[in-house]
Amino acid sequence: MTDNANNNEGTPVIFDGWRSMTIACSLSLIGYSVMGSVPILSTALVVKEGFTDAQVGKIWGNDLLGLSIGAILAAFLVARVNRRYLVVAGIILTDGANALCLWFGNYEAMLGLRVFAGIGSGIFTAVAVTTLGGTTNPVRAFNILVFLFAFSTAFQLRLFPHLTMDQIYWFYIAMPVVCGLFLKWLPARPLSAEELGQQEEAEDHIDNWHVPKFIPVICLVAICFTYINIGGYYTYIDLAANGAGITEEFMANSWTIVSFLMLAGCVIAFLCTRFGLYKPLFAGLVAMTLVVAMPSAGINKISIFVSLFGFMTLWTFADIFQMGMISHMDRSGSMVALMPAVQGLGQSIGPWIASIILDYELGYNVVFVVSSSMTLIAMFLYIGIFLCTRNNNAASSEAT
């Protein structure tokens, strides 16, 4: 039986079809895998390879910096070049860098190789996220992605402590290759202007998302600040718990549980869509500030579990609304492709800031306070975006 979604790439259904959604979600999950596994990867480099706490923040920070660079490169090309070619280039680059990590494991080499591995991941992740953003209902598409991200993260956080670093690198080499076998499912080009018009007619409009171009730029900056918070907290919370005497067994079990509880964020986000995009996002960012700052007051088994649970739930919750918002603002895909760039940049800056704080021996309590303050900056930026879009909606109503 012929699949209309594959034969008729001139209709919006190509982005909404199950094949397109499957390959886009799979590539996104692989691209975000380092982002989701940073605590275990950091601990693995310290325990298994002998790196210092400050060094691992810089190593994985470089990987996420590469993710940002790769996504920026893809953003310039995603509307002009066959997207399948971009994915192939990204897979070759990331697999090559991960393969070299098998032979060159010293600190200086790792700093450089993780940048190139991240660039490759950033390229195919940006293409995948752009594909999800091109669906008729991007909030639903990103809810599905984040739902799957919870299972993927739980699996990796449970698996990686039992693997050597070489086996982890082989995991990162094999997964993109498997996805490459199904690359025909990925739409090769964006929708035309006529197709975008048809898609817009099919959307359920709550707000007028025809906004000036500086608005989605501010939205990207806000996402970056959110991920500076995520990067600082997520990279070092496991090491901070170990330093406070929390056993590795307790942390391993906690990571598995809270990773599955990330699904709570997806469910809550689904229930909150009736309130629009702004109100749930504001509430989520305020709560995120509190749970990230919580370990600064003292770490014990109860506080660390509550903080982890709140953090993982609110991470997925906030991401769904942030990513859905910018997808509504930019249907061309160029700004959407930059989401992994600002996410990677933020989660790169966060560990670097935290590592500098640790270099000056200011302690993990300062790390968590500084990280939580980044979320407040993001919230104030979103308040500014809300005021601008509200004025835009008012002007549109008067014109109508």
N, C-alpha and C positions, 0 to 999 in steps of 0.2 A: 504493500500500500504506500502511495506517495505521501510524503510529509509536506504539507502546504507551507509550513514554517521555513523549510529549507529551500523549497522551490520558488517561493514567492518572497524574495528578500525585499521587494518594493513596498511591503505593507508593514505597519507597526507591529503586527503579530510576531515578527521575527525576533524581537527583543522580549516579548512576553511568553514565547514558547518554552516548553520544558527543557528542550535541548540547550537553548541559549542560556537559560537560567542555571542549568546544571554546570555547564563548563565555566560560566562566569563565577559562580559561587565557589567552584573547586579551585580555580586559579586564585581567587581572592583569599581563600583560606590558606593556601600554600604561601602566598605572598605575605600574609599577616602572621605566619606561624612563629617567626622569631619574636614578633611583638607580643604574641600570646604566651610564649614560653620563656621570656627573659629571666624570671626569678630562678627557674631551674637551671637554665643555661649559665647564669652568673655563678650559682653555687657549684655547678659542675666544673667550671674553669678554676674556681678556687680550690675545691677539694681534690679533683682528679688531675689538674694540670699545674697547680701551685701558683696561680696568679694571685695578686692582692685584690682586696675589695675595690680599691680605687681603679685598678687596671681593668677589671671586668666591666665597669661602668663605661669606660672609654671604648673598649672593644665592641660591645653590643650597641653602644651609642653610635659608633662608626657604621655599623650594619644598617641601623635605622636612618642615619644620615644618607647612606647610599640609596635606601628606599626612596627617600625624598628626592634625591637627584634624578634617579631613574624615572620617577613619576613626572617630574618637571619636563624631562626630555620627551616622554610619551605624550604629555599634554600638548606640546607643539606639533606633534605628528599625527595624533589620533584621528583628526578630521581630514587628513591629507593622504595618509599612507594606509595600505591594506593592513588591517589590524592583526591579521594572522601572522604577517611577516614580523610585526613588532613583538608578538608573543614568542616566536621562535628565537629572535635575537636575544630577548630577555632570558629565555631558558638556557641558551648556550653560554651566556655570560655568567649567570649565577651558578650553573653546574661546573663551569671551569674554575671559578674562584673557590667553590667548596671542595673540589677535587684537590686543588693546590694546598688547602688547609690540612689535608691528610699528610702532606710531606713537610710543610713549613709551619711549625707550631710555636715558634718564638713570638714574643710580645710585639716586636716591631713589624714582623711579617703579618701577623694577625690583624693589626690595625689597618693595614692596606688592603688585605684580601677581603675583610668583611665589608669594606666600602664597595668593592666591585661586586661581591655577592648581593649586597643590598641594591645596587643599581639595576642588576638584572631582575631581581624580584620586583623592584619599583616599576619597571617597564611593563611587565605582564600584569601586575596588580592594577595599575592605572587603567589599562585596557579593560580588564575584567570589571572594575568598579564603574567605568563609563558605560559598559554594557548594561549593568544593573540600573544605573541612573537613567538609561534610555527607555526603561519600561514605562507603561502607562501609569502605573502606581508605584513610584519609587519607594515610598514609605513601607509598603508591603514587601517589596523586593529586599530592602535592607533589613527588615525584620527577619525575613527568612535567612539572610546571610548571618546576622548576629545570632540567631537561633542555632544555626549549624556551627558557628564559631565557638559556642559554649561546649558542644560535644567534642569538637576538634581540640580545643584547649585542654579540656579534661583528659582526653586521651594522651596528649603529649606530656602533660604534667605528671601523669601516672607512669608513662612509658620511659621518658628520658632519664630519670634517676637510675634506671636499671641498665642503661646503655653506656658504653665508652664514648668518648668524644668522637672517635673515628666512626663509630656506628651512627652517631647523630648526624655527622656530615654525609654519610651514605644515605640516610633518610632524606636529607634535603636535596641530594642529587637525584634520587629515584622518583620522588613525587612529581616534580615538574615534567619529567619524561612521560610518566603515565598520563598526565593531562594532555600532553602534546599529541597523543594518539587519537584524541577526540577533537582536534582543533577545527575540523570541518563544522562542528556545531556552533562555532563562534561567528556572529555576523561580521562580515569583512569591512563594512562601511557604515557610517551614520545614516539616519533617515534624511531624505530630501526635505526642502521647505514645504512642499505640498503634503508629504507624509507627516511632517511635524504638525501641520495644521489639522490634519485628520485626527491625529493623536490628541491634540489639545481639546478638540470637540468632545472626545470620549472621556475626558477627565472630570472628576467631581471637584468643582472649584469652591474653595472656602475663602481664599484671599486672592487678590490680584498679584501675581508673581512677576509681572512685567516691570521689573525694577531697574534703576540705573546700575551700570556695571560695577560701580564702586561698592554696592551693597554685598554681592557675593564675595568680593575681595575681603571686606571686613569680616564676613562669615568665615572665610578661610583662616583669617588671623585668629579669630576666636577659637576655632577648632585646634589651631596650633597651641594656644595657651592651655586648652583642656588637656592636650597630650603632653605638654611639659609636666603638668601635674601627674598624669598617668605614668610617664617615664620615670620620674624621680621616685615615686612611691613603689611602683611595680618592680623596678630593678632591685631595690634594696630592702624591701619588707621581709623577704625570706632571710637575708643575711642579718638584718636587725633582730629578728626573732631568735636566730641561732645565737647571736651575741648576748641575748637576754636570758639564755639558758633553756629556751624552748627546744625540745628534741626534734631531730630531723623526721622521725616517724610521725610525730604529731603534725608537723607541717605538711608532710606528704599526704596524710589523710585529709587534712584541712583543705589543701589545694584541690584534691579530687572532689570533695563535697561542694566547695564554693564554686568550682568551675561549672558543675551541673546546675547549681543554684543561679548561675547567670541567666538561665532560662526564665527565672522570675522577672528579670528586667524586660525580656521580650513580651511576656504575658502582660505585665503592667503597662508597657508601652502600647500594646494593642488595645487595652481597655481605655487608655488615656487619649487615644487619637480623636475621640469625640470632642475634646477640649481644644483642638487645634494643635499647633506646633510649639507656640511660645510658652504658654503656661506650664505644661509638663516639663519643658526644658529648664525653665527658671527654677522650679521646685527641685529638679534633679541635681542641678549644679550647686544649689545651697546645701543639699544633703551630702553631696560628694565632698564639699569643703570640710564638713564636720567629720566624716568618717576617715578621711585622709589625715586630718590633724589628730585624731584620737590616739594613735600610738605615741605621740609626743608627750602625753601625760603619764606614760608608763605602759610597759608591755607585759602582759600575762596571757595565759591560755584563753581566757574569756575575751579580753579586749582585742587580742589579735584575731580571733575567729569572727567576732562581730565586725571588726574593721574590714577584714577580708570579704566577708559576706556582703556588707554594704557597698564596698568598692566595686566588686565584680558585678553586682546587680545594677548599680548606677552607671557603670561604664557602658554596658550594653544599652541601657535605657536611654542615656544621653546621646549615644552614637546614632541610634535610630532616628531621632528627631533632628540632629545636626545634619546627617547625611541626606535625609529626606528633604530638608529645607533647601539646601543648596542645589539639589537635583531639580526642584520645582523652579528655582531661579534661573537655572542654566540648562536649557534643553539641547544646546549644541554639543555639550559634552566636554568642552575645553576646561571649564572650571571644575567640573566633576572629576576629571582626570587628575586634578591637582589635590584632591582630598588625600590620597595616600602620601603625597608629597608633604603636606603640612602635618599629617599625622606622624610620618616618619621623622620630620624635622623636629617636631615637638618632643617626641619620645627619644630623640637623640640629645636634644638640649637638656632635658630633664636629668638623665644620668650624669651628664657632664657637670651640671650645676651641683648635683648631689656629691659627685666625686671630689669637686673642689672644696665643698664644705667638709668632707671627710679628710681631705689633705690638710686642712687647717685644724683638724681634730675638734670640730665644733659639735660633733655627735649626731646621732640619727634623729634626735628630737627636733633639731634645727632643720634637718632634711625634710621632715614631714610637715613642719610649719610652712616652710618656703614652698613646698609642692602644693599644699592646699591653697595658698594665696593665689596661685596661678589660675585656679578655677574661678575665683572671685573676679579676676580681671576679665576672663571669658564671659562671665555673666553680665558685667557692665557693658561689654561690647554688644552682646545680644539685646540688651535693653535699648541701646542706641539703634540697632537694626529694627527692632520692633517699632520704635517711634517713627523711623523713616518709612517703613512699610505701611504703618497706619495712616500716615499723611498721604502716602501714595494711593491707598484704597479710597480715602476720602476724596481726593482729587478725581479719581476715576469715576466715583459715584456722581459727583457734580457734573462731570463731562457727559455722562450717560443721560 
